Amino acid sequence: MMKKIVLIGALVGALASCTATEQGTAIGAGSGAIIGGAVSNSWGGAAIGAVAGGLAGALIGQSVERRGYCVYRDRYGRRYEARCPRY
């Protein structure tokens, strides 16, 4: 029963989201909750999975939003975005 509720919530959240970051967060959180709950067989595992999946999904969604831009690191380790090279 818990798995069905989480799955339906993830699907509704993904469909209602507007940006790629929001969609990635919703899909990641739903998937993480399902996997965390199945692996640990507890609500705590589902909650931890939802948080971890949501963070990963948000990062992936955010990288998709700026199409044509790549993330680089300078020699000091700082991240910056610039246009991707065209091959």
Phi, psi and omega in degrees: 000317180298319182296321180295317180297315181295318181296315179296318178298320179293319180293317179295318178297320179293322181287330183275348183287153183260306186266168179296325179295316179293320178296316179298320178296314182295314180293317179296318180293318179295315179295317179297322178294318180295312181294315180297320178291322180290321182288315184266343182057040179210162177291325180298318178295322178294320180293316178296318177297322179295318179294312180297316179294322178296318178296315180296317179296323179294318179295318179294315179298322180293325180289335180278333185299322183261072180297140180090356177246141178244156178259127181238168173236136176276182185291348177263002178089002179281140179272143173210161180249142176210163178302138177287146177290145177262131181250000000 
